[in-house]
Amino acid sequence: MNTFGYRFKLTTFGESHGHAVGGVIDGCPPKVLVDFDFIRQELKRRRPGQSELTTPRFETDEVTFLSGIYDGMTTGAPIGFIIKNENQQSDDYDDMKDIYRPSHADYTYDVKYGHRDPRGGGRSSARETVSRCVAGAIAKLCLKNKGINIQAYTSQIGKIRLEGSYKAYNLSITETNAVRCPDDEKAAAMESLIKDVKAAGDSVGGVITCVISGLAAGYGDPVFMKLHAMLGAAMLSIPAAKGFDYGDGFDAPLYKGSEHNDLFYNDNGTINTRSNYSGGIQGGISNGQDVYFRVAFKAPATLIREQQTVNKKGQNISINPKGRHDPCVIPRAIPVVEAMTAISLLDTILYRLY
């Protein structure tokens, strides 16, 4: 399945070391003013080689739109686009053709398809997510017209984490450091940790928190298209994502119902809640409060150090991979989380309207 969405649909194509990656967006509303500079900036946030914390692979990630946009506005027709791969080093993977790298998709792809592209993981590579950022940028432009804002940030790297609610931090400073954390002191410690594991040929995981503000009540559809279910499906489709929770999530069992209920009150004619343990979603439908959730990402599986594995013949061997890899996916995954959030929200809104 290479298509995500019901009304606002994205189909992606391409491999990490192929000629290009790209996609087709179907269902985008017409007459949306396309801000090409904004789209470039969104791709730049995800682009490899942006800091010493990321893979040194350098890609300009310039998108070429092939259809669906005329005179600077969407037409309502399918929006086709491509991003050329410019900096492949496919020779780095020549000795991996018959080897199953630990915790990669090599083995499972081989079992399912009987054939795979070993260059950089092929279709399973996070290179595919650049197409999501294009669609996400266009979805953000649509949501902006409705006053909806999406802001993700780094809340944990390894054992270094931010404490307390997102409301305790100035999220507007998220983009002021390479790790994209809204706490300067914790950001410095996180950056130091990533550099240390990179120098050791190792990797580290983390958590991204995302906040949606400005979403009105009434979006999301019971029973199987609940808003949190749609967001969870979107987040868990991102490479290296291992967990999703919203609101208090896995902390919810710590409280009694009397401590955890979000009490309603009349706020000058508007129904409001005195707390937001629910994360802005009740019964699978938005209630008008901020929607917030977390996504846990594992440490990247490629290590620049010796590991034990097997080859296609089932022989036990050791490998010491080459190539260019992220020691931590979190900084570059933040725009992907925002993109998939925007795609999911716009899809949910359009589904309700039609």
RAKAJO-V11167 format. One record per backbone hydrogen bond with DSSP energy under -0.5 kcal/mol. CO is the residue of the C=O (numbers start at 0). NH is the residue of the N-H. Records with the same first field share a line. If there is no record, write none. Layout:
CO = NH, NH
This chain:
1 = 11
3 = 9
6 = 8
8 = 25
9 = 3
10 = 23
12 = 21
14 = 17
18 = 84
19 = 14
20 = 82
21 = 12
22 = 80
23 = 10, 25
24 = 78
25 = 8
30 = 32
31 = 73
32 = 34
33 = 35
34 = 38
35 = 39
36 = 40
37 = 41
38 = 42
39 = 43
40 = 44
41 = 45
42 = 46
46 = 49
47 = 58
50 = 53
54 = 48
56 = 58
60 = 62
61 = 83
62 = 64
63 = 81
67 = 74, 75
69 = 72
71 = 33
72 = 69
73 = 30
77 = 79
78 = 24
79 = 65, 66
80 = 22
81 = 63
82 = 20
83 = 85
88 = 91
89 = 92
90 = 93
92 = 95
93 = 96
95 = 98
97 = 311
98 = 100
99 = 309
100 = 103
104 = 108
105 = 109
106 = 110
107 = 111
108 = 112, 113, 114
109 = 113
115 = 117
117 = 119, 120
118 = 121
120 = 123
121 = 15, 124
124 = 127
125 = 128
126 = 129
127 = 130, 131
128 = 132
129 = 133
130 = 134
131 = 135
132 = 136
133 = 137
134 = 138
135 = 139
136 = 140
137 = 141
138 = 142
139 = 143
140 = 144
142 = 145, 147
143 = 146
148 = 212
150 = 210
152 = 154, 208
154 = 161
155 = 206
156 = 159
158 = 160
159 = 156
164 = 167
165 = 168
168 = 170
169 = 172
170 = 173
172 = 175
173 = 176
176 = 179
179 = 153
181 = 169
182 = 186
183 = 187
184 = 188
185 = 189
186 = 190
187 = 191
188 = 192
189 = 193
190 = 194
191 = 195
192 = 196
193 = 197
194 = 198
195 = 199
196 = 201
197 = 200
200 = 303
204 = 157
205 = 296
206 = 154, 155
207 = 294
208 = 152
209 = 292
210 = 150, 212
211 = 290
212 = 148
213 = 215
215 = 218
218 = 285
220 = 224
224 = 220
225 = 229
226 = 230
227 = 231
228 = 232
229 = 233
230 = 234
231 = 235
232 = 236
233 = 236
234 = 237
237 = 240
239 = 297
242 = 295
244 = 293
245 = 248
247 = 250
248 = 251
250 = 253
251 = 254
255 = 258, 259
256 = 260
260 = 262
262 = 273
264 = 266, 271
265 = 267
266 = 269
269 = 266
271 = 264
275 = 278
276 = 247
277 = 280
278 = 291
279 = 286
281 = 284
283 = 226
284 = 281
285 = 217
289 = 291
290 = 211
291 = 246
292 = 209
293 = 244
294 = 207
295 = 241, 242
296 = 205
300 = 302
302 = 304
306 = 318
308 = 316
309 = 99
310 = 313
314 = 310
316 = 308
318 = 306
326 = 203
328 = 332
329 = 333
332 = 336
333 = 337
334 = 338
335 = 339
336 = 340
337 = 341
338 = 342
339 = 343
340 = 344
341 = 345
342 = 346
343 = 347
344 = 348
345 = 349
346 = 350
347 = 351
348 = 352
349 = 353
